[in-house]
Amino acid sequence: MENTPEYPICIVYEDETENVVLANAMEVMTHLEWFDSDDPESCAQVTDAKNKAVSLKVEALEIIELKYT
């Protein structure tokens, strides 16, 4: 589907201390555990394989939201 972000998902933190590339849903859930790209405190930019901006929310190892912004 063209409205679904494609893996890998790339997370670039504003302080540039860490860039993370996650190849699939399992990696997203286990690496992030709790994450909300829309939270101003996350200080991260999330993009997909097409370099499009993505909204990503993970709670308790479950992907709650993964969509284009």
C-alpha positions as CSV (number, residue, x, y, z in Angstrom):
1,M,0.0,0.0,0.0
2,E,1.3,3.4,-0.8
3,N,0.1,5.0,2.4
4,T,2.1,2.6,4.6
5,P,5.7,3.5,5.5
6,E,8.3,1.0,4.2
7,Y,11.1,-0.5,6.2
8,P,13.7,0.1,7.1
9,I,12.7,2.9,9.5
10,C,15.4,5.4,10.3
11,I,15.5,7.4,13.5
12,V,17.9,10.4,13.7
13,Y,18.1,12.0,17.1
14,E,18.6,15.8,17.1
15,D,21.7,15.7,19.3
16,E,23.2,13.3,16.7
17,T,24.5,10.9,19.3
18,E,22.6,8.1,17.8
19,N,21.1,7.1,14.4
20,V,19.1,3.9,14.4
21,V,18.0,1.9,11.4
22,L,15.3,-0.7,12.1
23,A,14.7,-3.3,9.4
24,N,11.3,-4.6,10.4
25,A,8.4,-4.4,12.9
26,M,10.1,-6.7,15.4
27,E,13.2,-4.5,15.5
28,V,11.1,-1.4,16.0
29,M,9.2,-3.0,18.9
30,T,12.2,-4.5,20.7
31,H,14.6,-1.6,20.2
32,L,12.3,1.2,21.1
33,E,9.9,-0.4,23.7
34,W,8.4,3.1,24.5
35,F,8.7,5.8,21.9
36,D,6.6,8.6,20.4
37,S,8.0,10.6,17.5
38,D,5.3,13.3,18.1
39,D,6.4,13.9,21.6
40,P,8.6,17.1,21.6
41,E,10.8,15.5,24.2
42,S,11.7,12.6,21.8
43,C,13.9,15.0,19.8
44,A,14.0,12.6,16.9
45,Q,13.2,12.6,13.2
46,V,11.7,9.4,11.8
47,T,11.8,8.5,8.1
48,D,11.1,5.4,6.1
49,A,12.9,3.7,3.1
50,K,11.6,6.4,0.8
51,N,13.0,9.1,3.1
52,K,9.4,10.3,3.9
53,A,8.6,11.6,7.4
54,V,6.9,9.1,9.6
55,S,4.9,9.3,12.8
56,L,5.8,6.4,15.0
57,K,4.4,5.4,18.4
58,V,5.5,2.3,20.4
59,E,4.0,1.5,23.8
60,A,5.1,-1.6,25.8
61,L,6.7,-3.3,22.9
62,E,3.7,-2.8,20.6
63,I,3.5,-0.5,17.5
64,I,0.5,1.8,18.2
65,E,1.0,4.1,15.2
66,L,3.2,3.9,12.0
67,K,2.0,6.3,9.3
68,Y,3.2,9.2,7.1
69,T,2.9,12.6,8.7
